[in-house]
C-alpha cells in the first residue's frame, strides 16, 4: 500500500498542503479544518508536516471501543465513521505520531480528524511544489 512520505528538510512551511487538504474535504481554506498540520519554528526555518502516516501499528483502530475506525481496503487509509464515533478520543491518545485530533467542521459539528489519503489521490502531495510530501 502507498503512504505519504514526509521529508521535513524540503518543507518551507508554506501551508499549501494544509489549505488544499481543508478545501478538498470541506470546500473551505482553513488551517483548522485540515487533516495535516505544519509544526515548526519560523526563526529557524525548520518545518515538519504532521499527518497520519498510516503506520503499521494502527493503534487508533485497535483502541476504538465502537469500531468507528477502520482501514480502507483499497487505499490502506485509516477511515473514521462519523456516525459511529462517540468522540471518546481514545484514538488520539493511542496515536504515537500526534496525527489525530478533535475539531469542528464548517457547521460546528465536532469530529475526529485524520488523514484519509483523499481516496488514494492525496491533495497535500499533489500541491506540494517543493517535494516535501511524496505518495509512494
C-alpha positions as CSV (number, residue, x, y, z in Angstrom):
1,X,0.0,0.0,0.0
2,X,1.1,3.5,-0.8
3,X,1.8,6.0,2.0
4,X,2.6,9.7,2.3
5,X,6.3,10.1,3.0
6,X,7.4,13.3,4.7
7,X,10.8,15.0,4.0
8,X,10.9,17.9,6.5
9,X,14.2,19.2,5.0
10,X,12.3,20.2,1.9
11,X,9.3,21.8,3.7
12,X,9.2,25.6,3.6
13,X,6.2,26.0,5.9
14,X,4.1,27.5,3.1
15,X,1.0,25.7,4.3
16,X,-0.2,24.9,0.7
17,X,-0.7,21.3,1.7
18,X,-2.8,22.3,4.8
19,X,-5.1,24.6,2.8
20,X,-5.5,22.1,-0.1
21,X,-6.5,19.4,2.4
22,X,-9.1,21.5,4.0
23,X,-10.5,22.6,0.6
24,X,-10.6,19.0,-0.6
25,X,-12.6,17.8,2.4
26,X,-14.7,20.9,3.4
27,X,-14.6,23.3,0.4
28,X,-13.0,25.9,2.7
29,X,-9.4,27.1,3.0
30,X,-8.8,26.7,6.8
31,X,-5.9,25.5,8.9
32,X,-8.4,24.4,11.5
33,X,-10.2,22.0,9.1
34,X,-7.1,20.4,7.6
35,X,-6.0,16.8,8.4
36,X,-2.4,17.9,8.0
37,X,-0.6,20.4,10.2
38,X,2.8,22.1,9.9
39,X,4.8,22.2,13.0
40,X,8.0,24.2,13.2
41,X,9.9,27.4,14.0
42,X,10.0,30.3,11.6
43,X,13.1,31.8,13.2
44,X,15.0,28.6,12.3
45,X,13.1,28.0,9.0
46,X,12.5,24.5,10.3
47,X,9.1,22.9,9.5
48,X,7.6,19.5,9.6
49,X,4.3,18.4,8.0
50,X,2.4,16.2,10.5
51,X,-0.3,13.8,9.4
52,X,-1.3,10.2,9.7
53,X,1.5,8.1,8.3
54,X,-0.7,5.1,8.0
55,X,1.6,3.3,10.5
56,X,1.8,-0.5,10.8
57,X,0.7,-0.5,14.4
58,X,-2.8,1.1,13.7
59,X,-3.3,1.6,17.5
60,X,-6.1,4.0,16.7
61,X,-8.1,1.2,15.1
62,X,-7.3,-1.2,17.9
63,X,-8.5,1.1,20.8
64,X,-11.7,2.3,19.3
65,X,-14.4,0.9,21.6
66,X,-17.2,1.2,19.0
67,X,-15.2,0.2,15.9
68,X,-15.7,3.6,14.3
69,X,-12.2,3.5,12.9
70,X,-11.3,1.1,10.1
71,X,-8.9,0.6,7.2
72,X,-10.0,1.3,3.6
73,X,-9.2,-1.9,1.8
74,X,-8.3,-0.2,-1.5
75,X,-6.1,2.7,-0.2
76,X,-4.9,1.3,3.2
77,X,-6.0,4.6,4.8
78,X,-7.4,4.9,8.2
79,X,-11.1,5.9,8.0
80,X,-13.4,7.3,10.7
81,X,-17.1,6.6,10.5
82,X,-18.5,9.9,11.9
83,X,-21.9,8.2,12.5
84,X,-20.4,5.6,14.8
85,X,-17.8,7.7,16.5
86,X,-18.6,8.7,20.1
87,X,-15.7,11.2,20.4
88,X,-14.1,9.4,23.3
89,X,-10.7,10.5,22.0
90,X,-9.0,7.1,22.8
91,X,-7.6,7.1,19.2
92,X,-6.0,10.5,19.9
93,X,-4.3,9.1,23.0
94,X,-3.2,6.0,21.2
95,X,-1.6,7.7,18.2
96,X,2.2,7.9,18.8
97,X,2.6,10.3,15.9
98,X,0.3,13.1,17.1
99,X,-1.7,12.8,13.9
100,X,-5.2,12.6,15.1
101,X,-7.2,15.5,16.6
102,X,-10.7,16.5,17.6
103,X,-12.0,19.5,15.7
104,X,-15.2,21.1,14.4
105,X,-16.3,21.3,10.8
106,X,-17.8,24.4,9.0
107,X,-21.2,23.6,10.6
108,X,-19.6,23.5,14.0
109,X,-20.1,19.7,14.2
110,X,-17.4,18.0,16.3
111,X,-15.5,15.2,14.7
112,X,-12.2,13.2,14.8
113,X,-9.8,14.4,12.0
114,X,-7.4,12.0,10.5
115,X,-5.8,11.7,7.0
116,X,-7.8,9.5,4.7
117,X,-5.3,9.8,1.8
118,X,-8.1,11.6,-0.3
119,X,-9.2,8.2,-1.6
120,X,-5.8,7.4,-3.0
121,X,-5.1,10.8,-4.5
122,X,-3.8,13.0,-1.7
123,X,-4.1,16.6,-2.5
124,X,-1.4,17.7,0.0
125,X,1.1,15.7,-2.1
126,X,-0.3,16.9,-5.4
127,X,0.2,20.6,-4.5
128,X,3.5,20.3,-2.6
129,X,5.8,22.1,-5.1
130,X,9.0,21.5,-3.1
131,X,8.5,17.8,-2.8
132,X,8.4,17.6,1.0
133,X,5.5,15.2,0.6
134,X,5.6,12.1,-1.7
135,X,3.0,9.4,-2.1
136,X,4.8,6.1,-2.6
